[in-house]
């Protein structure tokens, strides 16, 4: 039997592909994932790259994730809220 080598693609550098990659990691770990949520108000515009919800514990835990990428590298920041209402 011959061995097969599987090569995974590199992590995307920026843009929507990077957001999709990060969202897929959370989804693969059992989180409910919402992407590119836009709230529009005449006075303010809010776009959330990724919102994850983990239902594994007694209370749902949500995490807001902002993804940045480009020539300077990648940056992923998150803020979580345990026990939030869903």
GURO-109602 format. One record per residue: residue in one letter; x, y, z of N, C-alpha, C, O in turn. Coordinates in pm, whole numbers, always signed. Atoms other than C-alpha are relative to their C-alpha. Example, Ala and Ser with C-alpha at 12.3 -4.5 7.8 and 13.67 -1.06 7.14 Angstrom:
<r type="A" n_c1="+89" n_c2="-119" n_c3="+0" ca_c1="+1230" ca_c2="-450" ca_c3="+780" c_c1="+90" c_c2="+120" c_c3="+0" o_c1="+194" o_c2="+118" o_c3="+66"/>
<r type="S" n_c1="-82" n_c2="-119" n_c3="-6" ca_c1="+1367" ca_c2="-106" ca_c3="+714" c_c1="-77" c_c2="+109" c_c3="+73" o_c1="-26" o_c2="+220" o_c3="+90"/>
***
This chain:
<r type="X" n_c1="+84" n_c2="-117" n_c3="+0" ca_c1="+0" ca_c2="+0" ca_c3="+0" c_c1="+90" c_c2="+124" c_c3="+0" o_c1="+181" o_c2="+134" o_c3="+81"/>
<r type="X" n_c1="-80" n_c2="-121" n_c3="+6" ca_c1="+144" ca_c2="+338" ca_c3="-96" c_c1="-56" c_c2="+107" c_c3="+94" o_c1="-177" o_c2="+114" o_c3="+120"/>
<r type="X" n_c1="+41" n_c2="-108" n_c3="-90" ca_c1="+138" ca_c2="+635" ca_c3="+139" c_c1="-38" c_c2="+122" c_c3="-82" o_c1="+25" o_c2="+153" o_c3="-183"/>
<r type="X" n_c1="+42" n_c2="-123" n_c3="+65" ca_c1="-47" ca_c2="+948" ca_c3="+38" c_c1="+33" c_c2="+117" c_c3="+92" o_c1="+11" o_c2="+110" o_c3="+213"/>
<r type="X" n_c1="-31" n_c2="-120" n_c3="-76" ca_c1="+68" ca_c2="+1289" ca_c3="+149" c_c1="-102" c_c2="+106" c_c3="-37" o_c1="-125" o_c2="+136" o_c3="-154"/>
<r type="X" n_c1="+98" n_c2="-106" n_c3="+22" ca_c1="-193" ca_c2="+1557" ca_c3="+193" c_c1="+63" c_c2="+131" c_c3="+45" o_c1="+110" o_c2="+140" o_c3="+159"/>
<r type="X" n_c1="-55" n_c2="-131" n_c3="-34" ca_c1="-72" ca_c2="+1918" ca_c3="+186" c_c1="-115" c_c2="+98" c_c3="+11" o_c1="-190" o_c2="+119" o_c3="-84"/>
<r type="X" n_c1="+103" n_c2="-101" n_c3="-21" ca_c1="-302" ca_c2="+2176" ca_c3="+334" c_c1="+47" c_c2="+132" c_c3="-58" o_c1="+167" o_c2="+161" o_c3="-58"/>
<r type="X" n_c1="-39" n_c2="-131" n_c3="+53" ca_c1="-310" ca_c2="+2520" ca_c3="+174" c_c1="+50" c_c2="+91" c_c3="+113" o_c1="+16" o_c2="+71" o_c3="+230"/>
<r type="X" n_c1="-49" n_c2="-97" n_c3="-97" ca_c1="-131" ca_c2="+2805" ca_c3="+347" c_c1="-118" c_c2="+80" c_c3="+56" o_c1="-223" o_c2="+90" o_c3="-7"/>
<r type="X" n_c1="+102" n_c2="-86" n_c3="-59" ca_c1="-331" ca_c2="+3027" ca_c3="+581" c_c1="-10" c_c2="+125" c_c3="-86" o_c1="+92" o_c2="+186" o_c3="-116"/>
<r type="X" n_c1="+14" n_c2="-120" n_c3="+82" ca_c1="-476" ca_c2="+3312" ca_c3="+373" c_c1="+58" c_c2="+123" c_c3="+68" o_c1="+58" o_c2="+132" o_c3="+191"/>
<r type="X" n_c1="-64" n_c2="-119" n_c3="-54" ca_c1="-306" ca_c2="+3647" ca_c3="+417" c_c1="-95" c_c2="+111" c_c3="+40" o_c1="-66" o_c2="+185" o_c3="+134"/>
<r type="X" n_c1="+87" n_c2="-114" n_c3="-29" ca_c1="-601" ca_c2="+3885" ca_c3="+417" c_c1="-138" c_c2="-21" c_c3="-61" o_c1="-163" o_c2="-116" o_c3="-135"/>
<r type="X" n_c1="+130" n_c2="-8" n_c3="+64" ca_c1="-957" ca_c2="+3964" ca_c3="+325" c_c1="-99" c_c2="-107" c_c3="+41" o_c1="-88" o_c2="-169" o_c3="+147"/>
<r type="X" n_c1="+110" n_c2="+91" n_c3="-28" ca_c1="-1262" ca_c2="+3747" ca_c3="+308" c_c1="+47" c_c2="-145" c_c3="+15" o_c1="-11" o_c2="-221" o_c3="+93"/>
<r type="X" n_c1="-53" n_c2="+137" n_c3="-13" ca_c1="-1057" ca_c2="+3427" ca_c3="+264" c_c1="+52" c_c2="-25" c_c3="+141" o_c1="+32" o_c2="-134" o_c3="+196"/>
<r type="X" n_c1="-50" n_c2="+15" n_c3="-136" ca_c1="-887" ca_c2="+3486" ca_c3="+600" c_c1="-116" c_c2="-10" c_c3="+99" o_c1="-113" o_c2="-92" o_c3="+190"/>
<r type="X" n_c1="+118" n_c2="+7" n_c3="-86" ca_c1="-1224" ca_c2="+3552" ca_c3="+768" c_c1="-67" c_c2="-136" c_c3="-12" o_c1="-107" o_c2="-195" o_c3="+89"/>
<r type="X" n_c1="+61" n_c2="+132" n_c3="+21" ca_c1="-1365" ca_c2="+3232" ca_c3="+613" c_c1="+83" c_c2="-108" c_c3="+68" o_c1="+27" o_c2="-200" o_c3="+129"/>
<r type="X" n_c1="-90" n_c2="+99" n_c3="-60" ca_c1="-1060" ca_c2="+3035" ca_c3="+733" c_c1="-18" c_c2="-2" c_c3="+152" o_c1="-33" o_c2="-109" o_c3="+211"/>
<r type="X" n_c1="+15" n_c2="-9" n_c3="-146" ca_c1="-1092" ca_c2="+3159" ca_c3="+1094" c_c1="-138" c_c2="-49" c_c3="+41" o_c1="-151" o_c2="-121" o_c3="+140"/>
<r type="X" n_c1="+137" n_c2="+45" n_c3="-30" ca_c1="-1471" ca_c2="+3104" ca_c3="+1091" c_c1="-9" c_c2="-153" c_c3="-10" o_c1="-76" o_c2="-216" o_c3="+71"/>
<r type="X" n_c1="+2" n_c2="+145" n_c3="+17" ca_c1="-1416" ca_c2="+2748" ca_c3="+965" c_c1="+68" c_c2="-72" c_c3="+117" o_c1="+23" o_c2="-179" o_c3="+157"/>
<r type="X" n_c1="-66" n_c2="+59" n_c3="-117" ca_c1="-1176" ca_c2="+2676" ca_c3="+1253" c_c1="-96" c_c2="-6" c_c3="+119" o_c1="-104" o_c2="-108" o_c3="+188"/>
<r type="X" n_c1="+96" n_c2="+0" n_c3="-111" ca_c1="-1440" ca_c2="+2779" ca_c3="+1506" c_c1="-116" c_c2="-96" c_c3="-27" o_c1="-160" o_c2="-166" o_c3="+63"/>
<r type="X" n_c1="+110" n_c2="+90" n_c3="+35" ca_c1="-1714" ca_c2="+2590" ca_c3="+1321" c_c1="+43" c_c2="-147" c_c3="+17" o_c1="-34" o_c2="-229" o_c3="+66"/>
<r type="X" n_c1="-50" n_c2="+136" n_c3="-12" ca_c1="-1499" ca_c2="+2276" ca_c3="+1310" c_c1="+15" c_c2="-42" c_c3="+147" o_c1="+13" o_c2="-162" o_c3="+178"/>
<r type="X" n_c1="-13" n_c2="+33" n_c3="-142" ca_c1="-1456" ca_c2="+2299" ca_c3="+1689" c_c1="-134" c_c2="+0" c_c3="+72" o_c1="-139" o_c2="-5" o_c3="+195"/>
<r type="X" n_c1="+133" n_c2="+16" n_c3="-58" ca_c1="-1833" ca_c2="+2289" ca_c3="+1742" c_c1="-75" c_c2="+127" c_c3="+31" o_c1="-183" o_c2="+122" o_c3="+91"/>
<r type="X" n_c1="+68" n_c2="-127" n_c3="-24" ca_c1="-1923" ca_c2="+2658" ca_c3="+1759" c_c1="-102" c_c2="+29" c_c3="-110" o_c1="-83" o_c2="-11" o_c3="-225"/>
<r type="X" n_c1="+92" n_c2="-55" n_c3="+99" ca_c1="-2224" ca_c2="+2811" ca_c3="+1585" c_c1="+63" c_c2="+130" c_c3="-48" o_c1="+102" o_c2="+213" o_c3="+34"/>
<r type="X" n_c1="-74" n_c2="-114" n_c3="+56" ca_c1="-2077" ca_c2="+3074" ca_c3="+1350" c_c1="-91" c_c2="+86" c_c3="-87" o_c1="-165" o_c2="+35" o_c3="-172"/>
<r type="X" n_c1="+66" n_c2="-98" n_c3="+87" ca_c1="-2227" ca_c2="+3389" ca_c3="+1198" c_c1="+111" c_c2="+90" c_c3="-54" o_c1="+202" o_c2="+128" o_c3="+19"/>
<r type="X" n_c1="-106" n_c2="-79" n_c3="+62" ca_c1="-2018" ca_c2="+3592" ca_c3="+953" c_c1="-55" c_c2="+128" c_c3="-63" o_c1="-169" o_c2="+134" o_c3="-107"/>
<r type="X" n_c1="+24" n_c2="-126" n_c3="+70" ca_c1="-2010" ca_c2="+3946" ca_c3="+818" c_c1="-137" c_c2="+60" c_c3="+33" o_c1="-219" o_c2="+86" o_c3="-56"/>
<r type="X" n_c1="+126" n_c2="-58" n_c3="-47" ca_c1="-2296" ca_c2="+4084" ca_c3="+1026" c_c1="+11" c_c2="+152" c_c3="-9" o_c1="+104" o_c2="+211" o_c3="+46"/>
<r type="X" n_c1="-2" n_c2="-145" n_c3="+17" ca_c1="-2377" ca_c2="+4443" ca_c3="+931" c_c1="-125" c_c2="+58" c_c3="+64" o_c1="-237" o_c2="+20" o_c3="+31"/>
<r type="X" n_c1="+109" n_c2="-76" n_c3="-62" ca_c1="-2589" ca_c2="+4669" ca_c3="+1149" c_c1="+12" c_c2="+142" c_c3="-52" o_c1="+115" o_c2="+207" o_c3="-33"/>
<r type="X" n_c1="-5" n_c2="-134" n_c3="+59" ca_c1="-2675" ca_c2="+4992" ca_c3="+976" c_c1="-96" c_c2="+92" c_c3="+73" o_c1="-214" o_c2="+62" o_c3="+90"/>
<r type="X" n_c1="+76" n_c2="-105" n_c3="-66" ca_c1="-2794" ca_c2="+5300" ca_c3="+1156" c_c1="+43" c_c2="+129" c_c3="-69" o_c1="+161" o_c2="+143" o_c3="-102"/>
<r type="X" n_c1="-42" n_c2="-124" n_c3="+67" ca_c1="-2797" ca_c2="+5648" ca_c3="+998" c_c1="+118" c_c2="+69" c_c3="+68" o_c1="+198" o_c2="+135" o_c3="+2"/>
<r type="X" n_c1="-108" n_c2="-66" n_c3="-72" ca_c1="-2559" ca_c2="+5768" ca_c3="+1270" c_c1="+124" c_c2="-87" c_c3="+13" o_c1="+231" o_c2="-38" o_c3="+48"/>
<r type="X" n_c1="-112" n_c2="+91" n_c3="-25" ca_c1="-2336" ca_c2="+5461" ca_c3="+1281" c_c1="-11" c_c2="-123" c_c3="-89" o_c1="-122" o_c2="-166" o_c3="-123"/>
<r type="X" n_c1="-3" n_c2="+123" n_c3="+78" ca_c1="-2231" ca_c2="+5160" ca_c3="+1076" c_c1="+90" c_c2="-98" c_c3="+74" o_c1="+204" o_c2="-65" o_c3="+107"/>
<r type="X" n_c1="-75" n_c2="+100" n_c3="-74" ca_c1="-2116" ca_c2="+4844" ca_c3="+1250" c_c1="+7" c_c2="-127" c_c3="-83" o_c1="-95" o_c2="-177" o_c3="-130"/>
<r type="X" n_c1="-16" n_c2="+129" n_c3="+67" ca_c1="-1971" ca_c2="+4536" ca_c3="+1082" c_c1="+82" c_c2="-90" c_c3="+91" o_c1="+192" o_c2="-55" o_c3="+132"/>
<r type="X" n_c1="-70" n_c2="+100" n_c3="-79" ca_c1="-1875" ca_c2="+4230" ca_c3="+1282" c_c1="+48" c_c2="-108" c_c3="-96" o_c1="-31" o_c2="-164" o_c3="-173"/>
<r type="X" n_c1="-53" n_c2="+101" n_c3="+92" ca_c1="-1644" ca_c2="+3990" ca_c3="+1098" c_c1="-58" c_c2="-138" c_c3="+33" o_c1="-114" o_c2="-204" o_c3="-54"/>
<r type="X" n_c1="+46" n_c2="+134" n_c3="-40" ca_c1="-1735" ca_c2="+3677" ca_c3="+1298" c_c1="-57" c_c2="+8" c_c3="+141" o_c1="+0" o_c2="+72" o_c3="+229"/>
<r type="X" n_c1="+57" n_c2="+18" n_c3="-133" ca_c1="-1964" ca_c2="+3601" ca_c3="+1592" c_c1="-18" c_c2="-150" c_c3="+19" o_c1="-84" o_c2="-215" o_c3="-61"/>
<r type="X" n_c1="+15" n_c2="+143" n_c3="-27" ca_c1="-1937" ca_c2="+3253" ca_c3="+1746" c_c1="-79" c_c2="-17" c_c3="+129" o_c1="-73" o_c2="+66" o_c3="+219"/>
<r type="X" n_c1="+72" n_c2="+35" n_c3="-121" ca_c1="-2162" ca_c2="+3092" ca_c3="+2003" c_c1="+32" c_c2="-145" c_c3="+34" o_c1="+20" o_c2="-234" o_c3="-50"/>
<r type="X" n_c1="-32" n_c2="+135" n_c3="-48" ca_c1="-2056" ca_c2="+2791" ca_c3="+2209" c_c1="-110" c_c2="-42" c_c3="+96" o_c1="-129" o_c2="+19" o_c3="+201"/>
<r type="X" n_c1="+110" n_c2="+50" n_c3="-80" ca_c1="-2348" ca_c2="+2593" ca_c3="+2350" c_c1="+41" c_c2="-119" c_c3="+87" o_c1="-45" o_c2="-186" o_c3="+144"/>
<r type="X" n_c1="-47" n_c2="+118" n_c3="-71" ca_c1="-2130" ca_c2="+2327" ca_c3="+2519" c_c1="-20" c_c2="+8" c_c3="+151" o_c1="-43" o_c2="-94" o_c3="+216"/>
<r type="X" n_c1="+14" n_c2="-15" n_c3="-145" ca_c1="-2155" ca_c2="+2469" ca_c3="+2872" c_c1="-145" c_c2="+13" c_c3="+42" o_c1="-237" o_c2="-4" o_c3="-38"/>
<r type="X" n_c1="+136" n_c2="-19" n_c3="-52" ca_c1="-2454" ca_c2="+2532" ca_c3="+3094" c_c1="-65" c_c2="+123" c_c3="-59" o_c1="-187" o_c2="+126" o_c3="-79"/>
<r type="X" n_c1="+51" n_c2="-122" n_c3="+61" ca_c1="-2490" ca_c2="+2879" ca_c3="+2946" c_c1="+77" c_c2="+26" c_c3="-130" o_c1="+195" o_c2="-7" o_c3="-141"/>
<r type="X" n_c1="-65" n_c2="-31" n_c3="+127" ca_c1="-2416" ca_c2="+2994" ca_c3="+2593" c_c1="+110" c_c2="+104" c_c3="+21" o_c1="+96" o_c2="+194" o_c3="+104"/>
<r type="X" n_c1="-112" n_c2="-93" n_c3="-6" ca_c1="-2088" ca_c2="+3176" ca_c3="+2545" c_c1="+23" c_c2="+55" c_c3="-140" o_c1="+46" o_c2="-20" o_c3="-235"/>
<r type="X" n_c1="-19" n_c2="-63" n_c3="+132" ca_c1="-2053" ca_c2="+3426" ca_c3="+2260" c_c1="+135" c_c2="+68" c_c3="-6" o_c1="+187" o_c2="+115" o_c3="+95"/>
<r type="X" n_c1="-129" n_c2="-64" n_c3="+23" ca_c1="-1734" ca_c2="+3563" ca_c3="+2110" c_c1="-8" c_c2="+83" c_c3="-128" o_c1="-51" o_c2="+33" o_c3="-232"/>
<r type="X" n_c1="-10" n_c2="-87" n_c3="+117" ca_c1="-1692" ca_c2="+3859" ca_c3="+1874" c_c1="+144" c_c2="-5" c_c3="-48" o_c1="+237" o_c2="+8" o_c3="+32"/>
<r type="X" n_c1="-135" n_c2="+15" n_c3="+54" ca_c1="-1394" ca_c2="+3819" ca_c3="+1642" c_c1="+19" c_c2="+98" c_c3="-115" o_c1="-60" o_c2="+103" o_c3="-209"/>
<r type="X" n_c1="-39" n_c2="-95" n_c3="+104" ca_c1="-1228" ca_c2="+4089" ca_c3="+1432" c_c1="+128" c_c2="-53" c_c3="-64" o_c1="+225" o_c2="-80" o_c3="+6"/>
<r type="X" n_c1="-114" n_c2="+57" n_c3="+72" ca_c1="-986" ca_c2="+3963" ca_c3="+1165" c_c1="+61" c_c2="+108" c_c3="-88" o_c1="-9" o_c2="+175" o_c3="-164"/>
<r type="X" n_c1="-74" n_c2="-96" n_c3="+84" ca_c1="-720" ca_c2="+4183" ca_c3="+1003" c_c1="+115" c_c2="-75" c_c3="-65" o_c1="+177" o_c2="-161" o_c3="-3"/>
<r type="X" n_c1="-113" n_c2="+61" n_c3="+69" ca_c1="-463" ca_c2="+4081" ca_c3="+747" c_c1="+51" c_c2="+92" c_c3="-108" o_c1="-20" o_c2="+183" o_c3="-153"/>
<r type="X" n_c1="-58" n_c2="-83" n_c3="+104" ca_c1="-234" ca_c2="+4234" ca_c3="+493" c_c1="+150" c_c2="-17" c_c3="-4" o_c1="+204" o_c2="-117" o_c3="+44"/>
<r type="X" n_c1="-145" n_c2="+8" n_c3="+17" ca_c1="+129" ca_c2="+4307" ca_c3="+415" c_c1="+73" c_c2="-8" c_c3="+134" o_c1="+179" o_c2="-68" o_c3="+143"/>
<r type="X" n_c1="-64" n_c2="+0" n_c3="-131" ca_c1="+209" ca_c2="+4361" ca_c3="+783" c_c1="-21" c_c2="-127" c_c3="+79" o_c1="+34" o_c2="-141" o_c3="+189"/>
<r type="X" n_c1="+28" n_c2="+124" n_c3="-71" ca_c1="+82" ca_c2="+4018" ca_c3="+882" c_c1="-147" c_c2="-14" c_c3="+32" o_c1="-232" o_c2="+51" o_c3="-30"/>
<r type="X" n_c1="+138" n_c2="+28" n_c3="-37" ca_c1="-234" ca_c2="+3890" ca_c3="+1048" c_c1="-24" c_c2="+39" c_c3="+144" o_c1="+67" o_c2="+32" o_c3="+227"/>
<r type="X" n_c1="+37" n_c2="-31" n_c3="-137" ca_c1="-418" ca_c2="+4000" ca_c3="+1358" c_c1="-143" c_c2="-48" c_c3="+22" o_c1="-232" o_c2="-19" o_c3="-57"/>
<r type="X" n_c1="+133" n_c2="+49" n_c3="-34" ca_c1="-714" ca_c2="+3830" ca_c3="+1522" c_c1="-26" c_c2="+41" c_c3="+144" o_c1="+46" o_c2="+0" o_c3="+235"/>
<r type="X" n_c1="+34" n_c2="-39" n_c3="-135" ca_c1="-877" ca_c2="+3991" ca_c3="+1822" c_c1="-141" c_c2="-45" c_c3="+30" o_c1="-227" o_c2="-49" o_c3="-58"/>
<r type="X" n_c1="+133" n_c2="+48" n_c3="-36" ca_c1="-1174" ca_c2="+3863" ca_c3="+2015" c_c1="-40" c_c2="+51" c_c3="+137" o_c1="+44" o_c2="+85" o_c3="+220"/>
<r type="X" n_c1="+56" n_c2="-37" n_c3="-129" ca_c1="-1399" ca_c2="+3957" ca_c3="+2302" c_c1="-110" c_c2="-100" c_c3="+27" o_c1="-197" o_c2="-121" o_c3="-57"/>
<r type="X" n_c1="+100" n_c2="+102" n_c3="-29" ca_c1="-1605" ca_c2="+3694" ca_c3="+2476" c_c1="-93" c_c2="+45" c_c3="+110" o_c1="-60" o_c2="+132" o_c3="+191"/>
<r type="X" n_c1="+101" n_c2="-30" n_c3="-99" ca_c1="-1916" ca_c2="+3707" ca_c3="+2686" c_c1="-65" c_c2="-130" c_c3="+42" o_c1="-142" o_c2="-189" o_c3="-34"/>
<r type="X" n_c1="+58" n_c2="+126" n_c3="-49" ca_c1="-2009" ca_c2="+3405" ca_c3="+2896" c_c1="-136" c_c2="+28" c_c3="+59" o_c1="-158" o_c2="+131" o_c3="+122"/>
<r type="X" n_c1="+132" n_c2="-11" n_c3="-60" ca_c1="-2368" ca_c2="+3351" ca_c3="+2996" c_c1="-87" c_c2="+108" c_c3="-59" o_c1="-178" o_c2="+158" o_c3="+8"/>
<r type="X" n_c1="+81" n_c2="-104" n_c3="+62" ca_c1="-2511" ca_c2="+3600" ca_c3="+2751" c_c1="-132" c_c2="-60" c_c3="-47" o_c1="-143" o_c2="-181" o_c3="-66"/>
<r type="X" n_c1="+128" n_c2="+49" n_c3="+53" ca_c1="-2868" ca_c2="+3575" ca_c3="+2633" c_c1="+10" c_c2="-13" c_c3="-150" o_c1="+69" o_c2="+72" o_c3="-216"/>
<r type="X" n_c1="-6" n_c2="+24" n_c3="+145" ca_c1="-2909" ca_c2="+3434" ca_c3="+2284" c_c1="-136" c_c2="+7" c_c3="-60" o_c1="-151" o_c2="-9" o_c3="-181"/>
***
